[in-house]
Every structure is written in structure tokens, then in C-alpha cells.
Amino acid sequence: MTREDIVSKTKEILSEEFEVAEDLIVDDAELQATLELDSLDYVDLVVIIEENFGFKVEQADFTEIKTFSDFYDYVQTKVN
């Protein structure tokens, strides 16, 4: 899966699930602030990632993800 595929799929899924405009989901935007995530939303996000990208998310890995770019990099390393 290419980075472009990951970005496109992520924007589609997250904008629908968290009711955020796709144009707000940009590389340098903060994931938590843009999606307005609370602790329960993080659980939902992990489930969404696991179901849509086919890998198990490790909590320790996810704590380092601050921006969408970090998120894309993380997914790319796990799916490839």
C-alpha cells in the first residue's frame, strides 16, 4: 500500500467516523485536536485502524503519533 493510498483511505474513513471535513486532515495538523479526540475516541480510532488496515495497534507505538504525517508513517510501516 502506498503512502498516497494510506492518506486517501485515512481521510475518507476519519472524516466520516469523526465528522471532520477532509480538508482539515493535512500532514502537519495535530491528530487529537483536529479529530477532537477524548480517551474513548482513541479506543474507537484504534478499532478503526485495526479493521481498515489489518494490523494490531500497540498502545506504546500509538503514543508517539502527534500529527497526521506521524499517523501515515506509522500505518505505512505496519502494512508494508
Jmol script that loads the backbone (N, CA, C; Angstrom):
load data "model"
ATOM      1  N   MET A   1       0.856  -1.178   0.000  1.00  0.00           N
ATOM      2  CA  MET A   1       0.000   0.000   0.000  1.00  0.00           C
ATOM      3  C   MET A   1       0.901   1.241   0.000  1.00  0.00           C
ATOM      4  N   THR A   2       0.647   2.151  -0.909  1.00  0.00           N
ATOM      5  CA  THR A   2       1.470   3.359  -0.989  1.00  0.00           C
ATOM      6  C   THR A   2       1.004   4.385   0.042  1.00  0.00           C
ATOM      7  N   ARG A   3       1.871   5.368   0.282  1.00  0.00           N
ATOM      8  CA  ARG A   3       1.507   6.441   1.207  1.00  0.00           C
ATOM      9  C   ARG A   3       0.261   7.174   0.701  1.00  0.00           C
ATOM     10  N   GLU A   4       0.176   7.387  -0.597  1.00  0.00           N
ATOM     11  CA  GLU A   4      -0.992   8.069  -1.176  1.00  0.00           C
ATOM     12  C   GLU A   4      -2.277   7.291  -0.906  1.00  0.00           C
ATOM     13  N   ASP A   5      -2.197   5.951  -1.002  1.00  0.00           N
ATOM     14  CA  ASP A   5      -3.352   5.100  -0.692  1.00  0.00           C
ATOM     15  C   ASP A   5      -3.751   5.251   0.775  1.00  0.00           C
ATOM     16  N   ILE A   6      -2.746   5.264   1.640  1.00  0.00           N
ATOM     17  CA  ILE A   6      -2.997   5.399   3.076  1.00  0.00           C
ATOM     18  C   ILE A   6      -3.637   6.746   3.386  1.00  0.00           C
ATOM     19  N   VAL A   7      -3.105   7.813   2.801  1.00  0.00           N
ATOM     20  CA  VAL A   7      -3.641   9.155   3.028  1.00  0.00           C
ATOM     21  C   VAL A   7      -5.088   9.237   2.559  1.00  0.00           C
ATOM     22  N   SER A   8      -5.346   8.749   1.376  1.00  0.00           N
ATOM     23  CA  SER A   8      -6.698   8.806   0.811  1.00  0.00           C
ATOM     24  C   SER A   8      -7.690   8.015   1.663  1.00  0.00           C
ATOM     25  N   LYS A   9      -7.321   6.792   2.010  1.00  0.00           N
ATOM     26  CA  LYS A   9      -8.192   5.939   2.819  1.00  0.00           C
ATOM     27  C   LYS A   9      -8.415   6.548   4.205  1.00  0.00           C
ATOM     28  N   THR A  10      -7.354   7.079   4.796  1.00  0.00           N
ATOM     29  CA  THR A  10      -7.445   7.688   6.120  1.00  0.00           C
ATOM     30  C   THR A  10      -8.401   8.876   6.107  1.00  0.00           C
ATOM     31  N   LYS A  11      -8.233   9.755   5.146  1.00  0.00           N
ATOM     32  CA  LYS A  11      -9.100  10.932   5.065  1.00  0.00           C
ATOM     33  C   LYS A  11     -10.566  10.518   4.935  1.00  0.00           C
ATOM     34  N   GLU A  12     -10.823   9.551   4.081  1.00  0.00           N
ATOM     35  CA  GLU A  12     -12.194   9.094   3.869  1.00  0.00           C
ATOM     36  C   GLU A  12     -12.792   8.507   5.146  1.00  0.00           C
ATOM     37  N   ILE A  13     -12.049   7.627   5.783  1.00  0.00           N
ATOM     38  CA  ILE A  13     -12.546   6.942   6.981  1.00  0.00           C
ATOM     39  C   ILE A  13     -12.720   7.911   8.153  1.00  0.00           C
ATOM     40  N   LEU A  14     -11.671   8.691   8.438  1.00  0.00           N
ATOM     41  CA  LEU A  14     -11.707   9.556   9.619  1.00  0.00           C
ATOM     42  C   LEU A  14     -12.686  10.708   9.470  1.00  0.00           C
ATOM     43  N   SER A  15     -12.823  11.244   8.265  1.00  0.00           N
ATOM     44  CA  SER A  15     -13.783  12.334   8.086  1.00  0.00           C
ATOM     45  C   SER A  15     -15.206  11.836   8.321  1.00  0.00           C
ATOM     46  N   GLU A  16     -15.466  10.604   7.901  1.00  0.00           N
ATOM     47  CA  GLU A  16     -16.801  10.032   8.106  1.00  0.00           C
ATOM     48  C   GLU A  16     -17.028   9.657   9.571  1.00  0.00           C
ATOM     49  N   GLU A  17     -16.078   8.955  10.160  1.00  0.00           N
ATOM     50  CA  GLU A  17     -16.240   8.462  11.534  1.00  0.00           C
ATOM     51  C   GLU A  17     -16.254   9.579  12.581  1.00  0.00           C
ATOM     52  N   PHE A  18     -15.434  10.618  12.370  1.00  0.00           N
ATOM     53  CA  PHE A  18     -15.318  11.674  13.364  1.00  0.00           C
ATOM     54  C   PHE A  18     -15.958  12.990  12.912  1.00  0.00           C
ATOM     55  N   GLU A  19     -16.663  12.932  11.777  1.00  0.00           N
ATOM     56  CA  GLU A  19     -17.412  14.074  11.240  1.00  0.00           C
ATOM     57  C   GLU A  19     -16.549  15.329  11.143  1.00  0.00           C
ATOM     58  N   VAL A  20     -15.416  15.168  10.444  1.00  0.00           N
ATOM     59  CA  VAL A  20     -14.469  16.253  10.220  1.00  0.00           C
ATOM     60  C   VAL A  20     -14.280  16.409   8.712  1.00  0.00           C
ATOM     61  N   ALA A  21     -14.215  17.638   8.245  1.00  0.00           N
ATOM     62  CA  ALA A  21     -14.002  17.886   6.820  1.00  0.00           C
ATOM     63  C   ALA A  21     -12.643  17.326   6.400  1.00  0.00           C
ATOM     64  N   GLU A  22     -12.607  16.655   5.249  1.00  0.00           N
ATOM     65  CA  GLU A  22     -11.363  16.062   4.758  1.00  0.00           C
ATOM     66  C   GLU A  22     -10.254  17.084   4.584  1.00  0.00           C
ATOM     67  N   ASP A  23     -10.610  18.313   4.236  1.00  0.00           N
ATOM     68  CA  ASP A  23      -9.565  19.328   4.015  1.00  0.00           C
ATOM     69  C   ASP A  23      -8.873  19.757   5.308  1.00  0.00           C
ATOM     70  N   LEU A  24      -9.393  19.361   6.472  1.00  0.00           N
ATOM     71  CA  LEU A  24      -8.726  19.631   7.742  1.00  0.00           C
ATOM     72  C   LEU A  24      -7.700  18.561   8.100  1.00  0.00           C
ATOM     73  N   ILE A  25      -7.794  17.424   7.419  1.00  0.00           N
ATOM     74  CA  ILE A  25      -6.889  16.310   7.677  1.00  0.00           C
ATOM     75  C   ILE A  25      -5.677  16.472   6.759  1.00  0.00           C
ATOM     76  N   VAL A  26      -4.707  17.230   7.248  1.00  0.00           N
ATOM     77  CA  VAL A  26      -3.483  17.520   6.493  1.00  0.00           C
ATOM     78  C   VAL A  26      -2.273  17.040   7.296  1.00  0.00           C
ATOM     79  N   ASP A  27      -1.174  16.830   6.603  1.00  0.00           N
ATOM     80  CA  ASP A  27       0.014  16.220   7.210  1.00  0.00           C
ATOM     81  C   ASP A  27       0.428  16.825   8.542  1.00  0.00           C
ATOM     82  N   ASP A  28       0.515  18.145   8.616  1.00  0.00           N
ATOM     83  CA  ASP A  28       1.057  18.770   9.824  1.00  0.00           C
ATOM     84  C   ASP A  28       0.011  19.113  10.887  1.00  0.00           C
ATOM     85  N   ALA A  29      -1.236  18.779  10.640  1.00  0.00           N
ATOM     86  CA  ALA A  29      -2.289  19.029  11.630  1.00  0.00           C
ATOM     87  C   ALA A  29      -2.175  18.017  12.775  1.00  0.00           C
ATOM     88  N   GLU A  30      -2.487  18.479  13.978  1.00  0.00           N
ATOM     89  CA  GLU A  30      -2.466  17.586  15.130  1.00  0.00           C
ATOM     90  C   GLU A  30      -3.669  16.651  15.090  1.00  0.00           C
ATOM     91  N   LEU A  31      -3.393  15.382  15.209  1.00  0.00           N
ATOM     92  CA  LEU A  31      -4.425  14.350  15.133  1.00  0.00           C
ATOM     93  C   LEU A  31      -5.494  14.555  16.204  1.00  0.00           C
ATOM     94  N   GLN A  32      -5.076  14.682  17.452  1.00  0.00           N
ATOM     95  CA  GLN A  32      -6.018  14.794  18.564  1.00  0.00           C
ATOM     96  C   GLN A  32      -6.879  16.043  18.444  1.00  0.00           C
ATOM     97  N   ALA A  33      -6.278  17.181  18.164  1.00  0.00           N
ATOM     98  CA  ALA A  33      -7.021  18.436  18.090  1.00  0.00           C
ATOM     99  C   ALA A  33      -7.964  18.458  16.890  1.00  0.00           C
ATOM    100  N   THR A  34      -7.513  17.989  15.746  1.00  0.00           N
ATOM    101  CA  THR A  34      -8.331  18.019  14.535  1.00  0.00           C
ATOM    102  C   THR A  34      -9.560  17.125  14.668  1.00  0.00           C
ATOM    103  N   LEU A  35      -9.357  15.939  15.226  1.00  0.00           N
ATOM    104  CA  LEU A  35     -10.468  14.994  15.376  1.00  0.00           C
ATOM    105  C   LEU A  35     -11.220  15.180  16.687  1.00  0.00           C
ATOM    106  N   GLU A  36     -10.738  16.092  17.539  1.00  0.00           N
ATOM    107  CA  GLU A  36     -11.329  16.349  18.855  1.00  0.00           C
ATOM    108  C   GLU A  36     -11.485  15.050  19.651  1.00  0.00           C
ATOM    109  N   LEU A  37     -10.364  14.335  19.792  1.00  0.00           N
ATOM    110  CA  LEU A  37     -10.375  13.021  20.419  1.00  0.00           C
ATOM    111  C   LEU A  37     -10.309  13.110  21.939  1.00  0.00           C
ATOM    112  N   ASP A  38     -11.175  12.340  22.586  1.00  0.00           N
ATOM    113  CA  ASP A  38     -11.046  12.116  24.020  1.00  0.00           C
ATOM    114  C   ASP A  38     -10.592  10.666  24.200  1.00  0.00           C
ATOM    115  N   SER A  39     -10.498  10.195  25.411  1.00  0.00           N
ATOM    116  CA  SER A  39      -9.955   8.851  25.633  1.00  0.00           C
ATOM    117  C   SER A  39     -10.802   7.754  24.980  1.00  0.00           C
ATOM    118  N   LEU A  40     -12.113   7.900  24.993  1.00  0.00           N
ATOM    119  CA  LEU A  40     -12.970   6.898  24.338  1.00  0.00           C
ATOM    120  C   LEU A  40     -12.822   6.945  22.824  1.00  0.00           C
ATOM    121  N   ASP A  41     -12.627   8.137  22.284  1.00  0.00           N
ATOM    122  CA  ASP A  41     -12.427   8.268  20.845  1.00  0.00           C
ATOM    123  C   ASP A  41     -11.143   7.574  20.401  1.00  0.00           C
ATOM    124  N   TYR A  42     -10.122   7.603  21.246  1.00  0.00           N
ATOM    125  CA  TYR A  42      -8.877   6.908  20.912  1.00  0.00           C
ATOM    126  C   TYR A  42      -9.119   5.409  20.774  1.00  0.00           C
ATOM    127  N   VAL A  43      -9.957   4.854  21.631  1.00  0.00           N
ATOM    128  CA  VAL A  43     -10.307   3.436  21.533  1.00  0.00           C
ATOM    129  C   VAL A  43     -10.992   3.179  20.197  1.00  0.00           C
ATOM    130  N   ASP A  44     -11.931   4.036  19.831  1.00  0.00           N
ATOM    131  CA  ASP A  44     -12.602   3.912  18.537  1.00  0.00           C
ATOM    132  C   ASP A  44     -11.610   4.009  17.392  1.00  0.00           C
ATOM    133  N   LEU A  45     -10.668   4.930  17.498  1.00  0.00           N
ATOM    134  CA  LEU A  45      -9.668   5.112  16.452  1.00  0.00           C
ATOM    135  C   LEU A  45      -8.817   3.862  16.283  1.00  0.00           C
ATOM    136  N   VAL A  46      -8.417   3.264  17.374  1.00  0.00           N
ATOM    137  CA  VAL A  46      -7.620   2.032  17.313  1.00  0.00           C
ATOM    138  C   VAL A  46      -8.407   0.927  16.608  1.00  0.00           C
ATOM    139  N   VAL A  47      -9.665   0.765  16.962  1.00  0.00           N
ATOM    140  CA  VAL A  47     -10.510  -0.252  16.327  1.00  0.00           C
ATOM    141  C   VAL A  47     -10.646   0.021  14.829  1.00  0.00           C
ATOM    142  N   ILE A  48     -10.857   1.278  14.465  1.00  0.00           N
ATOM    143  CA  ILE A  48     -10.989   1.662  13.058  1.00  0.00           C
ATOM    144  C   ILE A  48      -9.711   1.316  12.295  1.00  0.00           C
ATOM    145  N   ILE A  49      -8.570   1.620  12.880  1.00  0.00           N
ATOM    146  CA  ILE A  49      -7.291   1.324  12.230  1.00  0.00           C
ATOM    147  C   ILE A  49      -7.139  -0.181  12.037  1.00  0.00           C
ATOM    148  N   GLU A  50      -7.382  -0.935  13.095  1.00  0.00           N
ATOM    149  CA  GLU A  50      -7.218  -2.383  13.022  1.00  0.00           C
ATOM    150  C   GLU A  50      -8.145  -3.007  11.983  1.00  0.00           C
ATOM    151  N   GLU A  51      -9.381  -2.552  11.914  1.00  0.00           N
ATOM    152  CA  GLU A  51     -10.340  -3.107  10.970  1.00  0.00           C
ATOM    153  C   GLU A  51     -10.040  -2.712   9.529  1.00  0.00           C
ATOM    154  N   ASN A  52      -9.587  -1.495   9.303  1.00  0.00           N
ATOM    155  CA  ASN A  52      -9.408  -0.994   7.944  1.00  0.00           C
ATOM    156  C   ASN A  52      -8.021  -1.237   7.363  1.00  0.00           C
ATOM    157  N   PHE A  53      -7.014  -1.397   8.220  1.00  0.00           N
ATOM    158  CA  PHE A  53      -5.666  -1.587   7.709  1.00  0.00           C
ATOM    159  C   PHE A  53      -5.101  -2.971   8.023  1.00  0.00           C
ATOM    160  N   GLY A  54      -5.807  -3.758   8.833  1.00  0.00           N
ATOM    161  CA  GLY A  54      -5.450  -5.156   9.030  1.00  0.00           C
ATOM    162  C   GLY A  54      -4.233  -5.439   9.888  1.00  0.00           C
ATOM    163  N   PHE A  55      -3.965  -4.626  10.886  1.00  0.00           N
ATOM    164  CA  PHE A  55      -2.882  -4.930  11.815  1.00  0.00           C
ATOM    165  C   PHE A  55      -3.293  -4.496  13.217  1.00  0.00           C
ATOM    166  N   LYS A  56      -2.627  -5.083  14.206  1.00  0.00           N
ATOM    167  CA  LYS A  56      -2.923  -4.759  15.605  1.00  0.00           C
ATOM    168  C   LYS A  56      -2.108  -3.547  16.026  1.00  0.00           C
ATOM    169  N   VAL A  57      -2.766  -2.589  16.631  1.00  0.00           N
ATOM    170  CA  VAL A  57      -2.122  -1.370  17.099  1.00  0.00           C
ATOM    171  C   VAL A  57      -1.597  -1.606  18.514  1.00  0.00           C
ATOM    172  N   GLU A  58      -0.334  -1.310  18.697  1.00  0.00           N
ATOM    173  CA  GLU A  58       0.285  -1.396  20.022  1.00  0.00           C
ATOM    174  C   GLU A  58       0.166  -0.027  20.687  1.00  0.00           C
ATOM    175  N   GLN A  59      -0.315   0.007  21.896  1.00  0.00           N
ATOM    176  CA  GLN A  59      -0.521   1.271  22.600  1.00  0.00           C
ATOM    177  C   GLN A  59       0.773   2.078  22.693  1.00  0.00           C
ATOM    178  N   ALA A  60       1.876   1.416  22.960  1.00  0.00           N
ATOM    179  CA  ALA A  60       3.159   2.117  23.089  1.00  0.00           C
ATOM    180  C   ALA A  60       3.541   2.812  21.786  1.00  0.00           C
ATOM    181  N   ASP A  61       3.275   2.190  20.650  1.00  0.00           N
ATOM    182  CA  ASP A  61       3.570   2.799  19.352  1.00  0.00           C
ATOM    183  C   ASP A  61       2.702   4.027  19.126  1.00  0.00           C
ATOM    184  N   PHE A  62       1.465   3.927  19.499  1.00  0.00           N
ATOM    185  CA  PHE A  62       0.497   4.975  19.182  1.00  0.00           C
ATOM    186  C   PHE A  62       0.727   6.246  19.991  1.00  0.00           C
ATOM    187  N   THR A  63       1.372   6.145  21.122  1.00  0.00           N
ATOM    188  CA  THR A  63       1.600   7.334  21.954  1.00  0.00           C
ATOM    189  C   THR A  63       2.541   8.339  21.292  1.00  0.00           C
ATOM    190  N   GLU A  64       3.337   7.899  20.330  1.00  0.00           N
ATOM    191  CA  GLU A  64       4.272   8.784  19.632  1.00  0.00           C
ATOM    192  C   GLU A  64       3.622   9.538  18.463  1.00  0.00           C
ATOM    193  N   ILE A  65       2.400   9.202  18.126  1.00  0.00           N
ATOM    194  CA  ILE A  65       1.723   9.806  16.976  1.00  0.00           C
ATOM    195  C   ILE A  65       1.084  11.124  17.396  1.00  0.00           C
ATOM    196  N   LYS A  66       1.585  12.210  16.823  1.00  0.00           N
ATOM    197  CA  LYS A  66       1.062  13.540  17.142  1.00  0.00           C
ATOM    198  C   LYS A  66       0.326  14.164  15.951  1.00  0.00           C
ATOM    199  N   THR A  67       0.878  14.014  14.756  1.00  0.00           N
ATOM    200  CA  THR A  67       0.298  14.634  13.558  1.00  0.00           C
ATOM    201  C   THR A  67      -0.218  13.557  12.612  1.00  0.00           C
ATOM    202  N   PHE A  68      -0.944  13.993  11.603  1.00  0.00           N
ATOM    203  CA  PHE A  68      -1.409  13.037  10.599  1.00  0.00           C
ATOM    204  C   PHE A  68      -0.235  12.429   9.846  1.00  0.00           C
ATOM    205  N   SER A  69       0.819  13.195   9.642  1.00  0.00           N
ATOM    206  CA  SER A  69       2.017  12.671   8.984  1.00  0.00           C
ATOM    207  C   SER A  69       2.610  11.525   9.804  1.00  0.00           C
ATOM    208  N   ASP A  70       2.676  11.698  11.125  1.00  0.00           N
ATOM    209  CA  ASP A  70       3.135  10.622  12.011  1.00  0.00           C
ATOM    210  C   ASP A  70       2.246   9.393  11.853  1.00  0.00           C
ATOM    211  N   PHE A  71       0.955   9.641  11.779  1.00  0.00           N
ATOM    212  CA  PHE A  71      -0.017   8.559  11.633  1.00  0.00           C
ATOM    213  C   PHE A  71       0.214   7.808  10.326  1.00  0.00           C
ATOM    214  N   TYR A  72       0.362   8.547   9.224  1.00  0.00           N
ATOM    215  CA  TYR A  72       0.592   7.908   7.922  1.00  0.00           C
ATOM    216  C   TYR A  72       1.871   7.084   7.940  1.00  0.00           C
ATOM    217  N   ASP A  73       2.936   7.624   8.536  1.00  0.00           N
ATOM    218  CA  ASP A  73       4.203   6.898   8.630  1.00  0.00           C
ATOM    219  C   ASP A  73       4.030   5.610   9.414  1.00  0.00           C
ATOM    220  N   TYR A  74       3.313   5.694  10.521  1.00  0.00           N
ATOM    221  CA  TYR A  74       3.069   4.517  11.359  1.00  0.00           C
ATOM    222  C   TYR A  74       2.317   3.442  10.584  1.00  0.00           C
ATOM    223  N   VAL A  75       1.232   3.817   9.942  1.00  0.00           N
ATOM    224  CA  VAL A  75       0.436   2.835   9.179  1.00  0.00           C
ATOM    225  C   VAL A  75       1.293   2.241   8.067  1.00  0.00           C
ATOM    226  N   GLN A  76       2.048   3.061   7.376  1.00  0.00           N
ATOM    227  CA  GLN A  76       2.862   2.568   6.266  1.00  0.00           C
ATOM    228  C   GLN A  76       3.888   1.525   6.739  1.00  0.00           C
ATOM    229  N   THR A  77       4.496   1.736   7.887  1.00  0.00           N
ATOM    230  CA  THR A  77       5.463   0.756   8.385  1.00  0.00           C
ATOM    231  C   THR A  77       4.790  -0.553   8.787  1.00  0.00           C
ATOM    232  N   LYS A  78       3.555  -0.466   9.241  1.00  0.00           N
ATOM    233  CA  LYS A  78       2.844  -1.667   9.681  1.00  0.00           C
ATOM    234  C   LYS A  78       2.258  -2.476   8.519  1.00  0.00           C
ATOM    235  N   VAL A  79       1.803  -1.811   7.468  1.00  0.00           N
ATOM    236  CA  VAL A  79       1.163  -2.546   6.369  1.00  0.00           C
ATOM    237  C   VAL A  79       2.157  -3.014   5.321  1.00  0.00           C
ATOM    238  N   ASN A  80       3.355  -2.479   5.321  1.00  0.00           N
ATOM    239  CA  ASN A  80       4.338  -2.877   4.290  1.00  0.00           C
ATOM    240  C   ASN A  80       5.431  -3.765   4.842  1.00  0.00           C
TER     241      ASN A  80
END
end "model"
wireframe off; spacefill off
backbone 0.3
color backbone group
